[in-house]
Structures are given as C-alpha cells and as structure tokens.
Amino acid sequence: MSAHGTYTQVDGRPAVRFERELRHPREAVWRLVTEPAELAHWFPCAVELELRVGGAMRFVFSPDYELDGEVLECDPPTRFAFRWGRDVLTFTLAERGAGTGLELVHVLNEEGAPGAAKTAAGWHLCLDALAARLDGNHDGPAPEGPTPAWRARYAEYVSAGVPAGAEVPGGA
C-alpha cells in the first residue's frame, strides 16, 4: 500500500484520501488521533477539543491564526470526524491483525480542488510523523510550513496530476 494520498471526491466535493497500515493496536492509534497531547506531535497545529459529538474544537496555528471546529462523529476506537474551519476530516481505524488500518479523508470545502496537492503534501508528512511517533521514533513537534521535505512531496503530488494552484504560505 502506497503512503501517498489520492485525489477523490466525497459527495461531489474535492478531497484527499490516505490509507496507512500501522503496526500498532487500534487503541494506541485512537489516542494519537484524539488526544491533544498526542496530536501535538504530528498534527499541523495545536488542538483543543471536547471528545464528544457536538463538542467544540479549536485549532491554534499561531497567536494570530486559529480556526474553530466541531466533533461530527466520535465512535471510539473506530471513527473520528470533525469540522476544521469549513473542511471536514474523517479518521477511520480498522483492526488488521495486531495492527491498524488508518484511513484519513480530508474534504476540501475551503480551497476546493486547487488545495488538493498542498493538502496532500502536508498530510503525507503529518502521517509519517504519526507513524514515527507510534514506533517511538518521533518526540518533536509536528511538521510545519513549506519545508524542503514538504516541497518535495508537493512536487510529487503535482507531477502525479493532483490539482494544485492554491496559495502556499511561504511560497512553493
């Protein structure tokens, strides 16, 4: 299974979708996708949340930039969906023997199709950091900004035909 995401549509809206096979139990993966202290190691911003359907969420990128959100689905340890600004993210976790199949779908309501390549590049690196955290190989903060690794992934997604064109903070 490729670590690369794919461009797709959900209910007629543009989206990016990732599937990752992780060598860890579903409960461990659930903690990483729902606990703010764990999200801090791989998610692209600080997260505050009430882990219940209808619970408020806040995503803090910097003192000057944050987004509001809301928990849309919470079915431990299987499914977690939330609104991130106008976008919707859904994490689905499936048992795979002793491991977990993780699916992430990010519906691009804010930027639409032009945001797909930059979003895919970002999630690619974030999910790499999530896997490294599970493996005990990542204790630092989440990937941030258009780093050289991000630029390389972005170029891969663009060359693979994933729609691009949305503004990239710091330039691509």
C-alpha positions in Angstrom: 0.0 0.0 0.0 1.4 3.4 -1.0 1.9 6.0 1.6 0.8 8.6 -1.0 -2.6 10.1 -0.8 -5.1 10.2 -3.7 -7.3 12.9 -5.0 -11.0 11.9 -4.9 -14.5 13.3 -4.3 -16.9 12.9 -1.4 -20.5 13.8 -2.1 -19.3 15.8 -5.1 -16.7 17.8 -3.1 -13.0 17.5 -3.8 -11.0 15.6 -1.2 -7.7 13.9 -0.5 -7.6 10.3 0.9 -4.8 8.4 2.7 -4.6 4.8 3.8 -1.8 3.7 6.1 -1.1 0.3 7.6 0.3 0.8 11.1 1.9 -2.0 13.3 0.2 -0.8 16.4 -3.2 -1.7 18.1 -6.2 0.4 17.2 -6.5 1.8 20.8 -2.9 3.3 20.5 -3.7 4.9 17.2 -7.0 6.2 18.5 -5.1 8.0 21.3 -2.8 9.7 18.8 -5.8 11.0 16.7 -7.9 12.1 19.6 -5.7 13.3 22.5 -4.4 16.9 22.2 -1.1 16.0 23.9 -0.5 13.3 21.3 -1.8 15.4 18.4 0.8 18.0 19.3 3.5 15.6 18.0 2.1 15.1 14.5 -1.0 17.3 13.7 -0.2 20.6 12.0 -1.4 22.8 14.8 -2.4 22.8 18.5 -5.8 21.2 19.1 -8.3 21.8 21.9 -11.3 19.5 21.9 -14.3 18.1 23.7 -14.3 14.5 22.6 -18.0 14.0 22.0 -20.4 14.5 19.1 -21.1 18.3 19.0 -18.0 19.0 21.1 -16.2 22.3 20.4 -12.8 22.2 18.8 -10.2 24.9 18.3 -7.1 24.7 16.1 -4.4 27.1 17.0 -1.7 27.7 14.3 -0.2 30.9 15.9 -1.3 33.6 18.3 -2.8 35.4 15.3 -4.4 32.5 13.5 -6.8 29.9 14.7 -9.8 28.0 13.3 -13.0 26.8 15.1 -14.3 23.3 14.6 -16.7 20.7 15.9 -16.7 17.0 16.5 -19.1 15.5 14.0 -18.6 11.8 14.7 -16.9 10.0 17.7 -17.1 6.2 17.8 -14.1 5.0 19.8 -11.9 3.4 18.7 -13.2 3.3 15.1 -14.2 6.7 13.7 -13.5 10.3 14.5 -14.7 13.1 12.2 -14.6 16.8 12.7 -15.1 20.2 11.0 -11.8 22.1 10.7 -12.9 25.6 9.7 -15.1 24.7 6.7 -13.2 21.5 5.8 -14.2 18.1 7.2 -11.6 15.4 8.3 -12.5 11.8 9.0 -10.3 9.2 10.5 -11.4 5.6 10.3 -9.5 2.9 12.1 -9.8 -0.8 11.3 -8.2 -3.7 13.1 -5.7 -5.5 10.9 -4.4 -8.4 12.9 -2.3 -6.9 15.6 -2.1 -3.6 13.7 -4.4 -0.9 12.4 -5.5 0.3 9.0 -5.9 4.1 9.2 -7.9 6.0 6.6 -7.9 9.8 6.5 -10.2 11.7 4.3 -10.0 15.5 4.1 -12.9 17.2 2.3 -11.6 20.5 0.8 -14.6 22.8 1.3 -12.5 25.9 1.9 -10.0 25.8 -1.0 -11.6 23.2 -3.3 -9.6 21.2 -5.8 -6.8 23.8 -6.1 -5.9 23.0 -2.5 -5.5 19.2 -3.0 -1.8 19.0 -3.8 -0.7 21.2 -0.9 -3.1 19.5 1.5 -1.9 16.0 0.4 1.8 17.0 0.8 1.1 18.3 4.3 -0.9 15.2 5.4 1.7 12.9 3.9 4.3 14.4 6.2 2.0 14.5 9.2 1.0 10.9 8.8 4.7 10.0 8.5 5.2 11.7 11.9 2.2 9.9 13.4 3.7 6.5 12.3 7.1 7.5 13.7 5.5 8.6 17.0 3.8 5.2 17.3 7.2 3.5 16.5 8.8 5.6 19.3 11.0 7.5 16.8 9.4 10.9 16.9 9.1 13.1 20.0 9.2 16.5 18.5 6.6 18.9 17.2 4.5 18.2 14.1 6.0 19.2 10.6 5.4 22.9 10.0 5.4 25.1 6.9 6.8 24.5 3.4 9.9 22.7 4.5 12.2 21.1 1.9 10.5 17.7 2.6 7.1 19.3 2.1 8.3 20.9 -1.2 9.5 17.5 -2.4 6.1 15.9 -1.6 4.2 18.8 -3.1 6.2 18.4 -6.4 5.4 14.6 -6.4 1.7 15.3 -6.0 1.6 18.0 -8.7 3.5 15.7 -11.1 1.1 12.9 -10.3 -1.7 15.2 -11.5 -3.2 16.1 -8.2 -4.9 19.5 -8.6 -2.9 22.5 -7.4 -2.9 26.2 -7.5 -4.0 27.3 -4.0 -1.7 29.8 -2.3 1.1 28.2 -0.3 2.2 30.1 2.8 5.9 31.0 2.3 5.6 30.1 -1.4 6.2 26.7 -3.0 
